[in-house]
């Protein structure tokens, strides 16, 4: 992601005809800014996301099961 953005920006800089030193300096600075910004987003890996989705699904199933049990117990108590 960061590499792709810096590559696109590098292409734009090279098209302006500015010197190589300016291009390298700009690439370095842009890469640092982009990496800093991305790290602040608190993104998680796909594996972590998938693991949390699985936990959420299991939790939802357990809640549904407990709600059914509660409903059954409530009905039993009301019958007595």
N, C-alpha and C positions, 0 to 999 in steps of 0.2 A: 504494500500500500504506500508506504513512505517512499520506497524506491521508485515506484511508478510516478508519483507526483513530482519527485525531483527530476526524473528523466524528462517528463513533459516540460517542466520549467527550464531545464537545461537546453532542450531543443529550441524553446522560445528565445533564450538568451543567445544561443549560437546564431540564430537567424538575424539578430540585431547587428552582428558584425563587431561587437565589442571584443576586446582582447581576451586572451586565454586566462590571464591572471584574474581578471574581473569575473570571468565565467566560473573558475574554480572557487573563488572566494564566495560568490553568490550561491553556488551549489552547496558548499559547506555550511553556510549560514542558514540557507533554506532547509537543509536536512536537519539541522539542530532545532530549528523552530518547529518543524513539522513533528519530529520525534517527541519533543517536549509537549506539544499540544495533544498528540495521540496518547501519550502516557497519562495525561491528566483525565482522559475520558473514562478511565477505570474499566476498560473493556476486558472481557474474559475470553478464553479460548473456546473453540467450538466444543471440545471435549467437556470442559467445565459446564458450559451451557446445557449440553445434552444430559449430563449427570443431574443437574438441577431440575430439568424437565422431568426426568424419570422419578426423582424424589417427589416432585409436585404431584405427578400422576398417582404414585403410591399413597401419598397423603390424602388426596381426593377420594380414592377408593376406600381408604380406612374411615374417613369421615362419613361417607355414604353408608358404609356398613354399620357404624356406630349409631347413625341417625335411625336406621331401620331397627336396630336393637332397642333403642330408646322408645321408638314408636310401639314396638311389640310389648315392652314392659309397661308402658303407659296404658295400653289397652287392657293388659292383665290386671293392673291395679284398679282401673275403672270398673272392671267386671265384678270385682270383689266387693 
